[in-house]
C-alpha cells in the first residue's frame, strides 16, 4: 500500500513539473519595412490554436492598420479580417482548432526605418517556416 501511495505521489510531482514548463503565451513579430505603402506583411511564424478561439493582442499596432489571419496550406484564404483591431485589448477570434495560420497586417510606414509590431498569442502552437 505504501508503495502505491509513493508511486502516485511521485507521478503527481512529475506531471506537475512537466506542466509548469509549458509555455502558454508567445510573441509573434511582424516587421513592417521602411516606406511600406499599406501592403500586407505577414509573420514568419505560423500559429495553430489549441482551442476553437484564438486569444490575440497587440500594443504596437497603429489605429489605421488592417489585420488579417490567413490559413496556411492548400487553401490560402483570409479567415478573419479586422480593420479596427483594439490596441492593447485581447481579442478572441473564432478559428478552426489545429489549423495553421499566418498573421498579416497592412500598415503604412513612411519612415526610413523598419517598424516591428508584436502580437501576443495565448494557447497556441507556434512554428517558424
Secondary structure, DSSP 8 states (H G I E B T S, - for coil): -HHHHHHHHHHHHHHHHHHHT---EEEEEEEE-TTB-S-EEE-SEEEEESSSEEEEE-SS--TT-EEEEEE-SSS--EEEEESS--TTS-EEEE--TT--EEEEEE--B-SSS-EEEEEEEESEEEEE-
